Amino acid sequence: MATRILMPKLGLTMTEGTITEWVVDAGEKVSKGSVVMLIETDKVEAEVEAEADGVVQHEAGVGDTLEPGEVVGWLLADDEQPSEESQGESPVEETLQEQVEAQVEPDSTQPEIIETQHVEENTQTQESEKPLENDRILASPNAKRVAKERGVDLQQVSGTGPSGRITSEDVTALKASPVIIESGRLLASPNAKRVAKELGVDLRTITGTGPGGRITSEDVIEAPKPETKPQPQDVESITEKPALKPLTKTAAPFAARKAAEQLGVDLEQVSGTGPDGRVTKQDVFAYSRTTAKQPASTQVASSTQLDGDRTPIKGMRAIIAERMHSSLQEMAQLTLTMDVNMDRVVELREQLKDIGSEELGAVPGYTDFVIAAVAQALVQHPAANSQIDGGDIVELNQINVGMAVAVPDGLVVPVVHGANQLELAQIAMETSRLADAARNKKLSLAEMEGGTFSVTALGMFGVDAFTPVINPPNSGILGVGRIRDDVAWDEDTPIKAKRMTISLTWDHRVLDGAPAAEFAATIKSFLEQPLRLLA
């Protein structure tokens, strides 16, 4: 029996996921528990495992963004195709009437819109009608499956296998048949159907670019949008309407921002209908339908003339770019720096190294001392452990310190939960575990969520001070510089000292300058008296 491969739901806040890699090619067999694809959300990368043995069939491609519960592929037995009965209604699938009711009136002469996994109906009939012996078309099971997926008529394929047998390579080498096949149905992916409904686009007007002419979500997004004529309004009705409160991107969740980016919509111009005026994905689609395209003369000039190696902004890099830019646009960020005498931390760490990790569990690094100091300082300055929620500033009950970890594709921020309740050695063990998981792409969503404050270090690169950018929805982040040789003065006598500069960035909407400076001074105090962190 066919088993669906679904976009998983990773945590309560996940609204969509993007396929970054199909680990298993279409047509390959896998065992239950094997990794079949990689996905990423706005917070984490994750592996998706097969829930049964079977042959993998792709329904969505790399780069496709789908909602949790949508079908991305199938696990099939040999020569099996997903039947109408086995497909059923996924949580995000909708009927044909729901898909097109806002586009055209039902017409029995028009082709029916279906998802691409439904196209085997006629090809099965054709194959069953082919006689055995000389009149039968010889084709491998894999070739039949690929032909069904691509809408290819095997009668039009010349076989190159033994005795003229048709192979899957022969099918893929032949140009796929038109989108409208003999049953009069259109091929459209589930994601394309959903986007078409949200954009008010008639799928019958779109030429698909996917396998076998399948209509993809990208085809729908790039299709010309229907023009709508503005309804005339009299002066009285206009003046009676209250002015809309200007909204910022703060009110837009990731799904809305992603849709706005794809459609070229300025979120500042969109009126939100969600809670507290939040801009939803549906608001973006509605705005896109009612807004004409920007004249070519006012559009941003293309950068295609630039000479150099190009790397698309996508995946983790796109998420980092969007979140950091959004952070700077939405918050009133300021940064202060403060020097810390690290002599006692250096001395204490050497003593802990002598004791050894076998007895301690782990020898704390300098960043571990900083995380412990930040956690205890947040206990004394709860306003620094706050977040803005709608029109309120919320002092959070938990103290969860995120730590920035550099990975090959960018940056992730795993979280040390309840850092103020952990001993220094426990913090060291947890940061070591999280850093290893981050570099091996094994972080769970739970290990990435819930941060209330962040710490980032560049001291290992010889950096003294820098301006860290707040990781939303936090209201503060501490940058850690290198430990350097410096000079302290005992009256008129110079004394060699170890110093480190900390850089505190905070959101001025939440915390004013004086309280922020006091918070930084408390961190400094804990680091200059590190035995307090062992209590």
Steps between C-alpha positions, in 0.01 A plus 500: 500500500629845409631704794500877486813703577373817669655833588542449877376733771807602702372689800188705559631810322593336169285627212694364202813313401725503195651190339877554479602158373352169393752257649336213312439529126164413349479129426745394770403255773531596865448329833291628787696752702728604213539872435317591178523880496626809679280798584547833668268737678563854616670351808658164430611243245364149539511155345182320395505122532302238312209364702495174301699298248437589137599668176524877528290720273543878513192719499673830587842619391803656664422859591125440533348652813204313646285513809518226764292202395533553125605201290857529371542145374406134525642166610374235258531129440652389168278608207257665743352845452320702769131431450217745547396307808844496659551870445188613676477853629820631656458778755572762236337347190176652376234405249496618142197718570685675785804553281326672210184655645666844521635472145241366252154346497500120470490385138465139400698568183802626690778264609499393863783618724670224693819440690780338307484174690158430344613468136546125482135430415523508121851365469393195699211447260728535200743247639227251588365521146837425340513138382767259603766362267586709194236773539583578860732789579790371704580736787671456833296559817710807575437633148126456547513685829703789358267518200201529730670770706592704193185442297696329221325269250715186480379444143705804401822371660769302321662242727876461520506207739528128419257399221389863472387515861417855619709617794442790737780687322309470172195656666689789656674570169165548326327833531203463731150511363291818532350601833151393394508121465239270355279515807477877456669571830762756593814411690561719804692440820315536833703810581417650160129445561520667840695801372266534200200518728666757726607716204174459311682356197326272249720192458359448148686811386843380617763301314673258734878467511517193725539136395246411232384860486401496866402841635719595796451768763769708328298491176199637688696774676664615175173501305343840417262599776138579416431871475227643719333833442468718809143567603401870504444646844331821597672754717273434796577129517871569482503755777294278727759223497752518784861535400688172501778473752834469321639150538856385498650165416487423872138398450579252223584134567761317295243356257370849418850639455595210272189556286571873485855432386383264225230739378700821532256646753601774746363385835486860620217555250294198610218531754503210745184311592658265754511539879625845606515607136743222406559468126413146389600312188144539372530880541809495279326296231193726512715812468689346208174427316379859528827677423622555147859421417749779558591686180829386351644851522477500881624147562842436653766457236606143434844394620557255216778719362721441805805286428585232756400170652136490607348315792119503531368635829302198613466248778666591828671805348162640391355442846796670672486792256128549551510472880801727550370767263157478660657527847677824414190643333261420784700572815663810647839335549789659688837354598730579792840349577665433835843360594518209743804389699525126430801418722293305752304312232826395331645389834185311604475325165858376533414355840192328356712357219729349762201331663403360161183420311470151653415649836324815378318351202639776277757777535326833439619716214506878514166523319350272767607749768334777299174305459492427873565867580229614258247257649563620856495866389162444335366381835594837649383699195175334382424794269791383282327163471191649334329483163241714326170320447252714308462816705656353815849448639513156662761414764559131432493245778768276351863591431613316188829616350559443130856462374595578142681211327664539160424217256611456137175644359467790742402534864269324745406590857437198724365579845620416851165471678476602865860624494460682833420169673801311362842467658798624300611146411146415387498805273834383356362153426186642342681751277740230383212267415303770319802620301573144381136449404498830311810420296364153417153639415341293775329779694135445578245779478461495879872574534458807277188648658429702811810719520452816708849652458798420277880488525732511199881483504755612241799517733649185350552701178695775674201736526492739796155657461218493247132587461290182529150499351212387722347163419120558493288479705770559765563853622872467559822326398852504647807496277820351644845613386845346542691482827800725447804614693450847643625723779325580827619762743557456873536867595806595294615144433411330168387139535454250219136393469270284286211699357197420290248737343130417511259666255136520609235573237151564635161612374437854622125437478539258789794635697645848542870582501559516876335163581687344207832632636416366846424159350837498319674606822344205684633261234843660545474457878427126474793449262741692720386294802450160332482300825144633529419294190602181683267560795 
